[in-house]
Amino acid sequence: MSYLFSPKPLVLALTTVFCTLPGLAIAASPLSMGEGNVCTAPQRPKHFVKPVQSSGETNLGTDVTRLVADDVNGQSQVQVHAKGNVIIERNDITLNSDWADYDQQTQIIKAGDHFTLDNGQGRVTGEHVTYDMAKSTGVGDAGRFEMEKDNRRLQGVGDEIQMGGKNRYRLQSAKFNTCNPGDDSWYIRSGSIDLDYDKNVGVARNATLVFGGVPLFYTPWIDFPLNGSRKSGFLAPTIKGGSDGFELMTPYYLNLAPNYDATIRPHFISSRGIQLGGDFRYLQPKYQGQLSADWVPNDQKSSHKNRAEIDFTHTQQLAKGLTGGIDYHQVSDDDYRRDFWNGDSGSVNLNRQAWLNYHQNLWGGTFDGNLMVQKYQTLASTSGYKDQPYSRLPHLSATWNRYFGNHYAVNVYAEATRFEGRQTGHKDWMYKYPNGTRLLLLPTFTADYANNWGYVRPKLSFHATHYDISKQNNQDSRNMDRVVPLFSVDSGITFERLWKTRHLHKGFIQTLEPRLFYTYIPRRNQDDIPLFDTAENSFTYDQLFRENRYSGQDRINAANFLTTALQSRIYDSTSGIERFVAGIGQRFYFRDDNVKLNDNTPKNKERKRSDIVAFGRAALSNHITAESKWHYNQDLKTSESYNFGIRYTPKPGKTVSVRYKYGRDENLYDDVYGKMRAIDVGVQWPLTRNYYLVARQNYDFTHSTSLSQTVGFEYQSPCHCWSAGLVGTRYTDDYKKRKTAVLFQLQLRDLTGVGNGPLNQLSSQIPGYSNTYEVKH
């Protein structure tokens, strides 16, 4: 252990004085959290605690103490007294003060009348300090502190600062926040604060959140992570008002272990009562999952009692190549999701399935097998209508795929499925569909002849199906077979041309891409085959290049048609960015397709050509994008459907979008069809530098009703230390029932948020929406 003392040159002392003056001019008082209008001042403070001055001399090594001052006296190796711009350095610790008494035997320093201490991870300043240089412990009074670690900062003031080691601090009668230097727009005032950077945990006792100088709420104890990691404790409360009255949720998070945690969610709803909920998550090297549940023991607003919801997902690696999982969802009654809707009611068919997947290399190719059981809980609509899909009890499938060289491939798909329990209708009457078993074998042979200007891809499949139908609806059990060959050829050519601009280094490449797709499928009588998993696909541009117009396996259309399409793209020749793409296509029929979906499907009119479908997407500029789709009914000589959307997003926090949709015969609700003409407008726009307007209107012109309305305001503090949002929303369920909600969120940087997060809903409602908390001015 060694010591080194030397007087400091006067020029350094004068420099220290001049460097200190700006800080003294800004600071209101030693225990003030604020620095005035710190975000608009010409010279914003860079530090809450002024950095220490170093001696500027070379490092003498480990456990060597250097003391530099204007005047040093005392007895070497015993005790010295220094005054005038004192600098003491040892390892990564630096202490500045007006004067200091240094006991060389105990390594204890007493310093004043003003000190600043930097230990390599944070700075502390105050009037007087007693500090053990060897143990990094001490006590300072009237202090300020500033810590930064893992891109997170903490600053505060306290009557007394106790340093319990290099990474541990305690402040008495303290205030702190996570804002930029000098920003006291909010802070937590507490009787004491303990900061442990080894454990990355902060604890405040008798704490009050003060926002804008106004105390918002008090808690006798609160802890928080110092580095953003998970930590047990209360999460941000949820605050909401609307059709269900006032709502308050105060979740508590349990960090049970690094690989699993839980959240308890007590929820008070003034018009309904208490809802108790919770989540449990787990993660292991070979399995992971989540269990969520909610329970309302006595809903005062509903005739349903003892209401509940449970959601469970689990996936697991069982062995090499073998994985499995469970996906289970259940509610107590049909109205549960509507009554507790949070902006997205979800599917009316709640999935419940368990599955096993197996993968391995086999015979020069790849083999994938799947075993699954699946059943749904189908929720009835407000009118009592529901359409419950078939359960698959079980479903077994296998796929083998192999490539031969660069041009040829073979794919063999096989499945065996037992279908049970489909029914549809209203609560007063339900039609039950027949149960049955389906066996399927589908080998496919493909070839791919392609180069950089075109391609030809022939494909040949054989669809062999066996059905074993159970007795149902006064019909005897029966079985049937169907074998159908499918042949198609997809081909296309790409032409390119370069459009030069005045700037020789920049231009555009335009392509012209004609495409032909031919399909031949002989007709098979399929009127007696039930519909287990089959529906007719929407007629779109992509559907033009599929052999079968039906999804699933129970219907295969007869086909002898040629699809003709033309597509064009425009690329930036320098960056390769696609600026524009559009396509239009139509089918020409050489033979009529008379395969119907069911008896209720009207017979297809004999046609020589199909409807026309087209699409377009354009990046009109770096900030404006547009897209559109169009379906023209060739028989009725009118548009079957079309939509158009345009969005302007010049920068994060600024976006305007308009989307219009027209449908001549759309499924509106409850299997009710009709005309749809709707416009959806979304806006997020700054009114001033820090205030943002958010709004959305989804309006149905046909029924003269608003499907969804949202309007609100968001505020981002000038120093980006907090943001707030107040959003009101009103939505329609089945064109009948309307619900309203008012949501509030207050987000504090690197600490927490207060409210139920309207931002999460806005991101799905307004295309291009940006979290204002993350928008940089």
C-alpha positions in Angstrom: 0.0 0.0 0.0 1.4 3.4 -0.9 0.4 7.1 -0.8 1.3 10.1 -2.9 0.6 13.8 -2.1 1.3 16.9 -4.2 0.1 20.5 -4.3 -2.2 21.3 -7.3 -1.2 24.1 -9.8 -3.2 27.3 -9.5 -4.3 27.1 -13.1 -6.2 23.9 -12.4 -7.8 25.4 -9.4 -9.0 28.4 -11.5 -10.3 26.0 -14.2 -12.3 24.2 -11.5 -13.9 27.4 -10.3 -15.0 28.4 -13.8 -16.4 24.9 -14.6 -18.4 25.0 -11.4 -20.1 28.4 -12.1 -22.6 27.2 -14.7 -23.8 24.4 -12.5 -24.3 26.9 -9.6 -26.2 29.2 -11.8 -28.7 26.5 -12.8 -29.3 24.6 -9.6 -32.1 26.0 -7.5 -30.8 24.5 -4.2 -28.8 21.5 -3.1 -31.9 19.4 -2.4 -34.0 20.6 -5.5 -34.9 18.0 -8.1 -35.5 20.7 -10.7 -33.3 22.9 -12.8 -35.9 25.2 -14.2 -37.1 24.9 -17.9 -34.4 22.3 -18.6 -35.7 21.1 -22.0 -36.0 24.6 -23.6 -33.0 26.3 -22.0 -30.2 27.3 -24.5 -27.8 25.2 -22.5 -29.4 22.1 -21.2 -27.7 20.5 -18.2 -25.8 17.4 -19.2 -25.5 16.0 -15.6 -27.6 16.1 -12.5 -24.4 15.8 -10.5 -21.4 17.7 -11.9 -18.6 15.3 -13.0 -15.5 15.1 -10.8 -12.2 16.6 -11.7 -9.3 14.2 -12.1 -5.7 15.0 -11.4 -4.9 14.1 -15.0 -1.8 12.1 -13.9 -1.1 8.5 -14.8 -2.6 5.6 -12.8 -0.3 4.4 -10.1 -1.8 0.9 -9.8 -4.1 -1.0 -7.5 -4.8 0.3 -3.9 -2.6 3.4 -4.4 -4.0 6.7 -3.1 -3.2 10.0 -4.7 -4.1 13.3 -3.1 -3.8 16.6 -5.0 -4.7 20.0 -3.5 -3.7 23.7 -3.4 -2.3 23.1 0.1 -1.3 19.9 1.8 0.2 19.5 5.3 0.4 16.9 8.0 2.5 13.9 8.9 3.3 11.4 6.2 1.9 7.8 6.7 -0.2 9.1 9.6 -2.7 11.9 8.8 -2.8 14.9 6.4 -5.0 17.9 5.9 -5.6 19.3 2.4 -7.6 22.3 1.3 -8.3 24.2 -1.9 -9.6 22.1 -4.8 -8.9 18.8 -3.3 -8.7 15.7 -5.5 -8.3 12.2 -4.0 -8.0 9.2 -6.3 -7.8 5.5 -5.5 -8.6 2.7 -8.0 -11.8 3.8 -9.7 -12.8 6.2 -6.9 -12.4 9.9 -7.2 -13.3 12.5 -4.5 -13.4 16.3 -5.0 -13.9 18.6 -2.1 -13.0 22.1 -0.7 -11.0 20.5 2.1 -10.3 17.0 3.4 -8.7 15.2 6.4 -7.2 11.9 5.4 -6.3 9.3 8.0 -3.8 7.1 6.1 -3.9 4.3 8.7 -7.6 3.7 8.5 -8.1 5.0 4.9 -11.0 7.2 6.2 -11.5 10.6 4.7 -13.6 13.5 6.2 -14.3 16.2 3.6 -16.3 19.4 3.1 -17.6 22.1 2.7 -18.7 20.7 -0.6 -17.8 17.3 -2.0 -18.4 15.2 -5.1 -17.7 11.4 -5.1 -17.5 9.2 -8.2 -17.0 5.5 -7.7 -17.1 4.5 -11.4 -20.8 3.8 -11.6 -22.4 6.8 -10.1 -21.8 10.2 -8.5 -22.8 11.6 -5.1 -22.5 15.2 -4.0 -23.2 17.1 -0.8 -21.9 19.3 2.0 -19.9 16.9 4.2 -18.9 13.3 3.9 -17.1 10.7 5.9 -15.8 8.0 3.6 -13.7 4.8 3.9 -11.7 4.6 0.6 -10.8 0.9 1.2 -14.3 -0.4 1.9 -16.2 2.1 -0.3 -18.5 3.0 2.7 -19.5 6.3 4.2 -22.1 8.9 5.0 -22.8 12.2 3.3 -25.3 14.9 4.1 -27.5 17.3 2.0 -26.7 15.1 -1.0 -27.6 14.6 -4.6 -26.9 11.4 -6.6 -26.9 10.3 -10.2 -26.5 6.7 -11.3 -26.4 5.2 -14.8 -26.2 1.5 -15.7 -27.5 -0.5 -18.7 -28.8 2.6 -20.4 -31.0 3.4 -17.4 -30.5 6.4 -15.2 -31.6 7.3 -11.7 -31.2 10.7 -10.0 -32.4 12.1 -6.7 -31.7 14.1 -3.6 -31.7 13.2 0.1 -31.0 14.7 3.5 -28.5 12.0 4.1 -26.7 9.5 1.8 -25.3 6.3 3.3 -22.9 4.4 1.1 -22.8 0.7 2.2 -20.2 -0.4 -0.4 -19.4 0.3 -4.0 -22.9 -0.6 -5.3 -25.2 0.0 -2.3 -26.8 3.3 -1.2 -29.4 4.5 1.3 -31.0 7.9 1.1 -33.0 9.4 4.0 -35.9 11.8 3.3 -35.3 11.4 -0.4 -36.8 12.2 -3.8 -35.8 10.4 -7.0 -36.9 9.8 -10.6 -35.5 8.4 -13.9 -35.7 11.6 -15.9 -33.1 13.6 -17.7 -30.8 15.8 -15.6 -32.8 18.5 -13.7 -36.3 17.3 -14.9 -38.6 17.1 -11.8 -41.9 16.8 -13.7 -42.5 13.7 -11.6 -40.7 12.1 -8.7 -41.1 9.6 -5.9 -40.9 11.1 -2.4 -40.1 8.7 0.3 -38.8 8.4 3.9 -35.9 6.2 2.7 -34.6 4.6 -0.5 -32.3 1.6 -0.6 -30.4 1.0 -3.9 -28.5 -2.3 -4.4 -26.9 -2.5 -7.8 -25.4 -5.9 -7.1 -29.0 -7.3 -6.8 -30.4 -4.6 -9.1 -33.2 -3.8 -6.7 -34.4 -0.5 -5.4 -36.7 -0.2 -2.3 -38.6 2.9 -1.3 -40.5 3.1 2.0 -43.4 5.5 2.8 -43.4 6.5 -0.8 -45.6 9.0 -2.6 -45.7 9.5 -6.4 -45.7 13.3 -7.0 -46.7 14.3 -10.5 -46.6 17.9 -11.5 -46.2 18.9 -7.9 -49.4 17.0 -7.0 -49.3 13.8 -4.9 -51.1 11.1 -6.8 -50.9 8.0 -4.5 -49.1 6.7 -1.5 -47.7 3.2 -0.6 -45.9 2.2 2.5 -43.5 0.1 0.5 -42.5 -0.3 -3.1 -39.6 -2.0 -4.9 -38.4 -1.7 -8.4 -35.7 -3.1 -10.7 -32.7 -0.9 -11.3 -31.7 -2.5 -14.6 -35.1 -3.3 -16.1 -35.0 -6.9 -15.2 -38.0 -8.8 -13.7 -38.8 -8.1 -10.1 -41.7 -9.1 -7.8 -44.0 -6.3 -6.9 -47.1 -4.4 -7.9 -47.5 -3.6 -11.6 -49.2 -0.5 -13.1 -52.8 -0.4 -12.1 -55.5 -0.5 -14.7 -58.0 2.4 -14.7 -61.1 2.4 -17.0 -64.6 3.9 -17.2 -67.4 3.1 -19.5 -70.4 0.9 -20.0 -69.4 -1.2 -17.0 -68.8 1.8 -14.8 -65.5 2.4 -13.0 -62.9 -0.4 -13.2 -59.7 -0.8 -11.3 -57.2 -3.6 -11.6 -54.0 -3.8 -9.4 -51.9 -6.7 -10.6 -49.1 -8.1 -8.5 -46.1 -9.7 -10.2 -44.3 -12.7 -8.7 -40.8 -13.4 -10.1 -40.7 -16.9 -8.7 -37.6 -18.1 -10.6 -35.6 -17.2 -13.7 -37.6 -19.6 -15.7 -41.1 -19.1 -14.3 -43.3 -16.3 -12.9 -46.9 -15.5 -12.1 -49.2 -12.5 -12.0 -52.2 -12.1 -9.7 -54.9 -9.7 -11.1 -57.7 -8.6 -8.7 -60.1 -6.5 -10.7 -62.9 -4.3 -9.4 -65.8 -3.5 -11.8 -68.4 -1.2 -10.2 -71.4 -2.6 -12.1 -70.4 -6.2 -11.9 -68.4 -6.9 -8.8 -65.0 -8.5 -8.2 -63.1 -10.4 -10.9 -60.2 -12.5 -9.8 -57.5 -13.5 -12.4 -54.0 -14.7 -12.7 -51.3 -15.9 -15.1 -48.6 -18.4 -14.7 -45.7 -18.8 -17.2 -42.9 -21.3 -17.3 -39.9 -21.9 -19.5 -37.6 -25.0 -19.5 -35.1 -26.1 -22.1 -37.5 -28.7 -23.5 -40.9 -27.3 -22.7 -42.7 -24.0 -22.1 -46.3 -22.8 -21.5 -48.7 -20.4 -19.9 -51.9 -20.8 -17.9 -54.3 -17.9 -17.5 -57.6 -17.8 -15.7 -60.3 -15.3 -14.6 -63.3 -15.8 -12.3 -66.3 -13.7 -11.5 -68.1 -15.4 -8.5 -71.2 -13.1 -8.6 -71.8 -10.9 -11.7 -74.3 -8.3 -10.6 -75.0 -7.2 -14.2 -75.7 -10.6 -15.7 -78.0 -13.6 -15.1 -74.9 -15.8 -15.4 -73.3 -16.5 -12.1 -70.0 -18.1 -11.2 -68.5 -16.9 -14.6 -65.0 -17.9 -15.6 -62.4 -18.2 -18.4 -59.4 -20.4 -18.7 -56.6 -20.4 -21.4 -53.8 -22.9 -21.4 -50.9 -23.4 -23.9 -48.0 -25.8 -23.7 -45.4 -27.0 -26.1 -42.7 -29.6 -25.4 -39.8 -31.4 -27.1 -40.5 -35.0 -26.2 -37.6 -36.7 -28.0 -35.4 -36.1 -31.1 -37.7 -35.1 -33.8 -40.8 -35.4 -31.6 -42.7 -32.4 -30.3 -46.1 -32.1 -28.7 -48.4 -29.5 -27.3 -51.8 -28.4 -25.9 -53.9 -25.4 -26.8 -57.0 -25.2 -24.6 -59.6 -22.3 -24.2 -62.9 -22.4 -22.3 -65.4 -19.9 -21.0 -68.4 -20.5 -18.7 -71.1 -19.0 -21.0 -71.8 -17.6 -24.4 -71.8 -14.0 -23.2 -68.5 -14.0 -21.3 -66.3 -12.6 -24.0 -68.8 -10.0 -25.1 -69.3 -8.8 -21.5 -65.6 -8.6 -20.8 -64.5 -7.5 -24.3 -61.4 -5.4 -24.3 -61.6 -4.3 -27.9 -61.2 -7.6 -29.7 -63.9 -10.2 -29.0 -61.9 -12.9 -30.7 -63.2 -16.0 -32.5 -66.6 -17.5 -31.6 -64.9 -20.9 -31.9 -62.6 -21.5 -29.0 -59.9 -24.0 -29.9 -59.2 -27.1 -27.7 -56.6 -29.4 -29.1 -53.6 -31.6 -28.3 -51.0 -32.6 -30.8 -47.8 -34.6 -31.6 -45.5 -33.8 -34.4 -42.7 -36.0 -35.7 -39.9 -35.0 -38.2 -37.0 -37.0 -39.6 -35.1 -37.6 -42.8 -36.4 -40.7 -44.6 -35.4 -42.3 -48.0 -33.5 -39.3 -49.2 -36.3 -36.9 -48.3 -38.1 -35.5 -45.3 -40.9 -37.1 -43.4 -43.4 -35.2 -41.1 -46.1 -36.9 -39.1 -48.9 -35.3 -37.1 -51.4 -36.8 -34.6 -54.1 -34.4 -33.2 -57.4 -34.3 -31.4 -59.4 -31.1 -31.7 -62.7 -29.9 -30.4 -64.2 -26.4 -30.2 -66.4 -24.6 -27.8 -68.7 -22.5 -30.0 -70.2 -19.4 -28.5 -73.6 -18.3 -29.7 -74.2 -14.8 -30.9 -76.5 -12.3 -29.2 -79.4 -13.7 -31.2 -78.6 -17.3 -30.2 -77.0 -18.4 -33.6 -73.9 -20.5 -33.7 -72.1 -22.6 -36.3 -70.0 -25.3 -34.6 -67.3 -26.9 -36.7 -66.6 -30.6 -36.7 -64.4 -32.0 -34.0 -61.4 -34.1 -35.2 -61.2 -37.1 -32.9 -58.5 -37.9 -34.0 -56.6 -36.6 -37.0 -53.6 -38.4 -38.2 -51.5 -37.2 -41.2 -48.1 -37.8 -42.8 -46.1 -36.1 -45.5 -43.0 -37.3 -47.4 -41.2 -34.9 -49.7 -38.1 -35.5 -51.8 -36.3 -33.5 -54.5 -34.6 -35.2 -57.5 -31.9 -33.0 -58.9 -32.7 -29.3 -59.6 -36.0 -29.8 -61.4 -38.1 -32.6 -60.0 -39.9 -33.3 -56.7 -42.3 -35.8 -55.3 -44.7 -35.1 -52.4 -46.9 -37.7 -50.8 -49.6 -36.7 -48.3 -51.9 -39.1 -46.4 -54.4 -38.6 -43.6 -57.0 -40.3 -41.6 -59.6 -38.2 -39.7 -62.7 -38.9 -37.6 -65.2 -36.0 -37.8 -67.9 -35.6 -35.1 -70.3 -33.1 -33.7 -70.9 -30.4 -36.2 -74.2 -28.4 -35.8 -75.5 -25.0 -36.8 -78.6 -22.8 -36.2 -80.2 -20.9 -33.4 -80.8 -21.9 -29.8 -84.4 -22.9 -30.6 -83.4 -25.3 -33.4 -80.1 -26.9 -34.3 -79.3 -28.9 -37.4 -76.8 -31.8 -36.7 -74.6 -32.9 -39.5 -73.6 -36.5 -40.1 -70.4 -37.9 -38.5 -67.8 -39.8 -40.5 -64.3 -41.0 -41.2 -62.2 -39.8 -44.1 -59.1 -41.5 -45.5 -57.0 -39.6 -48.0 -53.9 -40.3 -50.2 -52.5 -37.5 -52.3 -49.3 -38.1 -54.2 -48.0 -35.1 -56.2 -45.2 -34.9 -58.9 -43.8 -31.5 -59.9 -41.2 -30.2 -62.2 -39.6 -26.8 -62.3 -37.9 -25.5 -65.4 -36.8 -21.9 -64.7 -34.1 -19.3 -65.6 -33.7 -15.6 -65.0 -36.3 -14.6 -67.7 -39.1 -17.2 -67.3 -40.4 -20.5 -66.0 -42.6 -23.5 -66.7 -43.8 -25.7 -63.8 -46.0 -28.7 -64.6 -47.7 -30.5 -61.7 -49.6 -33.8 -61.6 -51.6 -35.1 -58.5 -53.9 -38.0 -57.7 -56.5 -37.3 -55.1 -57.8 -40.6 -53.6 -60.4 -40.4 -50.8 -62.5 -42.9 -48.9 -65.5 -41.9 -46.7 -67.2 -44.0 -44.0 -70.4 -42.0 -43.0 -72.3 -42.8 -39.8 -76.1 -43.1 -39.7 -77.6 -39.6 -39.1 -80.9 -37.7 -39.9 -82.9 -40.8 -41.0 -80.1 -41.8 -43.4 -78.3 -45.2 -43.2 -74.6 -45.5 -42.8 -72.7 -45.5 -46.0 -69.3 -45.4 -47.6 -68.0 -44.0 -50.8 -64.8 -43.6 -52.7 -63.4 -40.8 -55.0 -60.3 -40.8 -57.1 -59.5 -37.6 -59.0 -56.4 -36.7 -61.1 -55.3 -33.1 -61.1 -53.0 -31.6 -63.8 -51.8 -28.1 -64.0 -49.0 -26.1 -65.7 -47.9 -22.7 -64.4 -45.7 -20.5 -66.7 -44.5 -17.0 -66.9 -42.1 -14.6 -68.7 -40.4 -11.5 -67.3 -39.6 -8.5 -69.6 -37.6 -5.6 -68.2 -36.9 -2.1 -69.4 -34.8 0.7 -67.7 -36.3 4.2 -67.3 -33.5 6.7 -66.9 -33.8 10.0 -65.1 -31.9 13.2 -65.3 -29.7 11.9 -62.6 -27.5 9.3 -64.3 -27.0 7.4 -61.0 -30.7 6.9 -60.6 -33.4 5.2 -62.6 -36.3 2.7 -62.5 -36.7 -0.8 -63.8 -40.1 -1.7 -65.1 -41.1 -5.3 -65.6 -43.9 -6.8 -67.7 -44.8 -10.3 -66.5 -47.4 -12.2 -68.5 -48.5 -15.5 -66.8 -50.5 -18.5 -68.0 -51.9 -21.1 -65.7 -53.7 -24.1 -67.1 -55.6 -26.7 -65.1 -57.4 -29.9 -66.0 -59.5 -31.9 -63.5 -62.2 -34.4 -64.7 -65.6 -34.1 -63.1 -66.6 -36.5 -60.3 -70.1 -36.7 -58.7 -69.6 -35.5 -55.1 -73.2 -34.5 -54.1 -73.4 -37.2 -51.4 -70.1 -36.4 -49.8 -70.5 -34.4 -46.6 -68.7 -31.2 -45.9 -66.3 -31.9 -43.1 -63.7 -29.1 -43.5 -64.6 -27.5 -46.8 -65.8 -24.1 -47.9 -65.6 -22.1 -51.1 -62.6 -19.7 -51.3 -63.0 -16.1 -52.1 -62.3 -15.2 -55.7 -59.1 -13.2 -55.5 -56.0 -12.7 -57.7 -54.1 -15.4 -55.8 -57.0 -17.8 -56.3 -56.6 -17.6 -60.1 -53.5 -19.7 -59.7 -54.9 -22.6 -57.6 -56.3 -25.7 -59.1 -59.3 -26.0 -56.7 -61.7 -23.3 -55.8 -62.6 -25.1 -52.5 -60.6 -25.3 -49.3 -60.3 -28.6 -47.5 -60.6 -32.0 -49.1 -64.3 -32.7 -49.5 -64.9 -30.9 -52.8 -62.7 -30.9 -55.9 -64.0 -28.7 -58.7 -64.1 -30.0 -62.3 -61.7 -27.9 -64.3 -60.5 -27.2 -67.9 -59.5 -23.6 -67.8 -56.7 -21.3 -68.6 -55.8 -18.3 -66.4 -54.3 -15.4 -68.1 -52.8 -12.6 -66.1 -50.5 -9.7 -66.5 -48.4 -8.2 -63.8 -46.0 -5.2 -63.8 -43.5 -4.0 -61.2 -41.4 -0.8 -60.9 -38.2 -1.0 -59.0 -35.7 1.7 -57.9 -32.6 0.6 -59.9 -30.2 1.9 -57.2 -31.8 0.6 -54.0 -33.9 -2.3 -55.4 -37.0 -1.0 -53.5 -40.3 -1.9 -55.2 -42.2 1.3 -55.9 -45.2 -0.1 -57.7 -46.8 -3.5 -58.5 -50.1 -4.2 -60.1 -51.8 -7.2 -61.7 -55.0 -8.2 -63.5 -56.3 -11.6 -64.4 -59.1 -13.7 -65.7 -59.9 -17.3 -66.4 -61.2 -18.8 -69.7 -63.3 -22.0 -69.3 -63.2 -24.7 -71.9 -65.8 -26.7 -70.0 -68.4 -25.9 -67.4 -67.7 -26.7 -63.7 -70.9 -28.1 -62.2 -69.5 -29.3 -58.9 -71.6 -27.6 -56.2 -70.7 -27.0 -52.5 -74.1 -28.3 -51.3 -77.8 -28.5 -52.2 -78.4 -24.9 -51.2 -75.7 -23.7 -53.7 -77.3 -22.4 -56.9 -76.2 -24.2 -60.0 -73.3 -22.4 -61.7 -74.3 -20.7 -64.9 -72.3 -21.9 -67.9 -69.6 -19.4 -68.5 -66.8 -19.0 -71.0 -64.8 -16.7 -68.8 -64.6 -15.8 -65.1 -64.9 -12.6 -63.2 -62.0 -10.2 -63.5 -59.8 -9.6 -60.5 -57.0 -7.0 -60.1 -54.8 -5.5 -57.4 -52.3 -2.7 -57.0 -49.8 -1.5 -54.5 -47.7 1.7 -54.8 -45.1 3.5 -52.7 -46.0 6.9 -54.2 -43.2 8.5 -52.2 -41.1 7.6 -49.2 -44.1 8.6 -47.0 -47.2 7.8 -49.0 -48.4 4.2 -49.8 -51.5 3.0 -51.4 -53.1 -0.3 -52.2 -56.3 -1.5 -53.9 -58.2 -4.7 -54.9 -61.0 -5.1 -57.3 -63.4 -8.0 -58.2 -65.6 -7.3 -61.3 -68.7 -9.6 -61.8 -68.7 -10.5 -65.4 -72.3 -11.7 -65.5 -73.9 -8.8 -63.6 -71.6 -6.3 -65.3 -70.9 -4.7 -61.9 -68.3 -4.7 -59.2 -68.6 -7.6 -56.8 -66.2 -6.1 -54.3 -63.4 -3.6 -54.1 -61.3 -1.8 -51.6 -58.9 1.1 -51.6 -56.5 2.4 -48.9 -54.0 5.2 -48.8 -51.6 6.1 -45.9 -49.4 9.1 -45.3 -46.7 8.7 -42.7 -44.1 11.4 -43.0 -42.4 10.5 -39.7 -43.1 8.5 -36.5 -46.1 10.1 -34.6 -47.6 11.5 -37.9 -49.9 9.2 -39.9 -53.2 9.5 -41.7 -54.9 6.5 -43.3 -58.2 6.1 -45.3 -59.5 2.7 -46.2 -62.8 2.1 -48.1 -64.4 -1.2 -48.6 -67.4 -2.2 -50.8 -69.0 -5.6 -51.0 -72.1 -6.5 -53.0 -73.0 -9.5 -50.9 -70.9 -9.8 -47.7 -71.5 -11.9 -44.5 -72.4 -9.2 -42.1 -73.2 -11.3 -39.0 -75.1 -14.5 -37.9 -75.0 -15.8 -41.5 -76.8 -12.7 -42.6 -75.6 -11.4 -46.0 -76.0 -7.9 -47.5 -74.3 -5.0 -49.1 -71.3 -3.5 -47.3 -70.1 0.0 -47.9 -67.7 1.1 -45.1 -65.0 3.7 -44.6 -62.3 3.5 -42.0 -60.2 6.6 -41.2 -57.4 6.6 -38.7 -55.3 9.6 -37.6 -52.4 10.3 -35.3 -51.1 13.8 -35.6 -49.2 16.3 -33.4 -51.2 19.3 -32.6 -48.2 21.0 -31.0 -44.7 19.8 -30.3 -45.9 17.6 -27.5 -49.7 17.1 -27.9 -51.0 14.4 -30.3 -54.5 13.8 -31.6 -55.5 10.2 -32.2 -58.8 9.3 -33.8 -60.5 6.5 -35.7 -63.9 6.3 -37.4 -65.2 3.0 -39.0 -68.5 3.9 -40.6 -71.0 1.6 -42.4 -72.9 3.7 -45.0 -75.3 0.9 -45.9 -76.7 0.6 -42.4 -76.0 4.3 -41.4 -74.1 3.2 -38.3 -70.7 3.7 -36.8 -69.0 0.3 -36.2 -66.2 1.8 -34.2 -65.3 5.3 -32.9 -62.1 6.3 -31.1 -60.9 9.8 -30.2 -58.2 10.8 -27.7 -55.2 12.9 -26.9 -51.7 11.9 -26.0 -49.0 14.0 -24.4 -45.3 13.5 -24.5 -43.3 15.6 -21.9 -40.6 17.8 -23.5 -37.8 15.9 -21.8 -39.3 12.5 -22.8 -39.6 11.5 -19.1 -43.3 10.7 -19.2 -46.3 10.5 -21.5 -50.0 10.3 -20.9 -53.0 9.3 -23.0 -56.7 9.8 -22.6 -58.8 7.8 -25.2 -62.5 7.3 -25.5 -63.9 4.5 -27.7 -67.3 3.2 -28.7 -68.0 0.1 -30.7 -70.8 -2.0 -32.1 -71.4 -5.7 -31.6 -73.5 -7.5 -34.3 -74.9 -4.1 -35.4 -77.0 -4.1 -32.3 -75.2 -3.8 -29.0 -73.0 -0.8 -28.3 -70.4 -0.4 -25.6 -68.2 2.5 -24.5 -65.0 2.9 -22.6 -62.8 5.7 -21.5 -59.1 4.7 -21.0 -56.3 6.5 -19.4 -52.6 5.8 -19.3 -49.7 7.5 -17.6 -46.3 6.1 -18.5 -43.1 7.0 -16.5 -39.8 6.4 -18.2 -37.9 3.3 -17.0 -40.3 2.8 -14.1 -43.9 1.9 -14.8 -47.1 3.0 -16.4 -50.5 3.8 -14.9 -53.6 2.8 -16.8 -54.7 -0.1 -19.0 -52.7 0.7 -22.1 -54.9 2.3 -24.7 -51.7 2.3 -26.8 -52.0 -1.4 -27.4 -55.5 -0.9 -29.0 -54.5 2.1 -31.0 -51.7 0.3 -32.7 -54.2 -2.2 -34.2 -56.8 0.4 -35.0 -54.7 3.1 -36.7 -52.2 1.9 -39.4 -48.8 3.4 -38.9 -49.5 4.4 -35.3 -46.4 5.1 -33.2 -46.1 5.0 -29.4 -45.6 8.7 -28.6 -43.5 7.7 -25.7 -40.9 6.5 -28.2 -41.2 9.4 -30.7 -38.1 11.6 -30.8 -38.4 15.3 -31.6 
